[in-house]
Amino acid sequence: MRAELRKIQRRTGVTFVYITHDQGEALTMSDRIGVMSAGGILEQIDSAEFLYNQPHTAFVADFVGDNNAFAGTVPEDINGYAVFETSFGSLRGINPQRLSAGQSAVAFIRPEAISVVQGSSLLENTVKCTVENLSFEGPFATIFLKAGKDHSFAMRQNNDGSTPFLQTGSEIKVCFSADNTRLLAFGETSDA
């Protein structure tokens, strides 16, 4: 049905307004998507790619797709990036809201942007963690990790033979790029 509706829309050139709570439908069927919160606050209007990869607010980052959220504070902002202090160490990420030193925020990292460190990593963010659980889903596996004493998060690995099979209880290091880490003020909404 999704494909048929897209064909009709493209063939006729008519603007469709499609309202759904299914994120997969919204991402696959839309040229532009509006995400609303609190019964009518428009958080962001964008293409599916920008909405998913460059959320403007913590609400959009948390609402659209799977995301890991790390709470912490910003000690410094340097040229659009910021250092970010968490309970398990420092991270570096994009600072699109220009959060200032001392401000509390949340760092968002998609599970598919995280990988196992094999040898040495050139990526800015490296986290020591323990494998808590694995969920094998055929073409990929979701690995549930724990950093520090109390922070759980997820990593997604493709089943392509390029990464080692992980065992529950294993101590590993994972890494992710600062460009895939978005620092956003918690609870703020967009001005859009």
HELIX and SHEET records of a PDB file:
HELIX    1   1 ARG A    2  THR A   12  1                                  11    
HELIX    2   2 GLN A   23  MET A   29  1                                   7    
HELIX    3   3 ALA A   48  ASN A   53  1                                   6    
HELIX    4   4 ALA A   58  PHE A   63  1                                   6    
HELIX    5   5 PRO A  111  ALA A  113  5                                   3    
HELIX    6   6 ALA A  178  ASN A  180  5                                   3    
SHEET    1   A 2 ILE A  33  SER A  37  0                                        
SHEET    2   A 2 ILE A  41  ASP A  46 -1                                        
SHEET    1   B 5 GLY A  89  ILE A  94  0                                        
SHEET    2   B 5 TYR A  81  THR A  86 -1                                        
SHEET    3   B 5 ASN A  68  ILE A  78 -1                                        
SHEET    4   B 5 GLN A 103  ILE A 109 -1                                        
SHEET    5   B 5 ARG A 182  LEU A 184 -1                                        
SHEET    1   C 5 SER A 115  VAL A 116  0                                        
SHEET    2   C 5 GLU A 171  PHE A 176 -1                                        
SHEET    3   C 5 ASN A 125  PHE A 136 -1                                        
SHEET    4   C 5 PHE A 140  ALA A 147 -1                                        
SHEET    5   C 5 HIS A 151  ASN A 158 -1                                        
END                                                                             
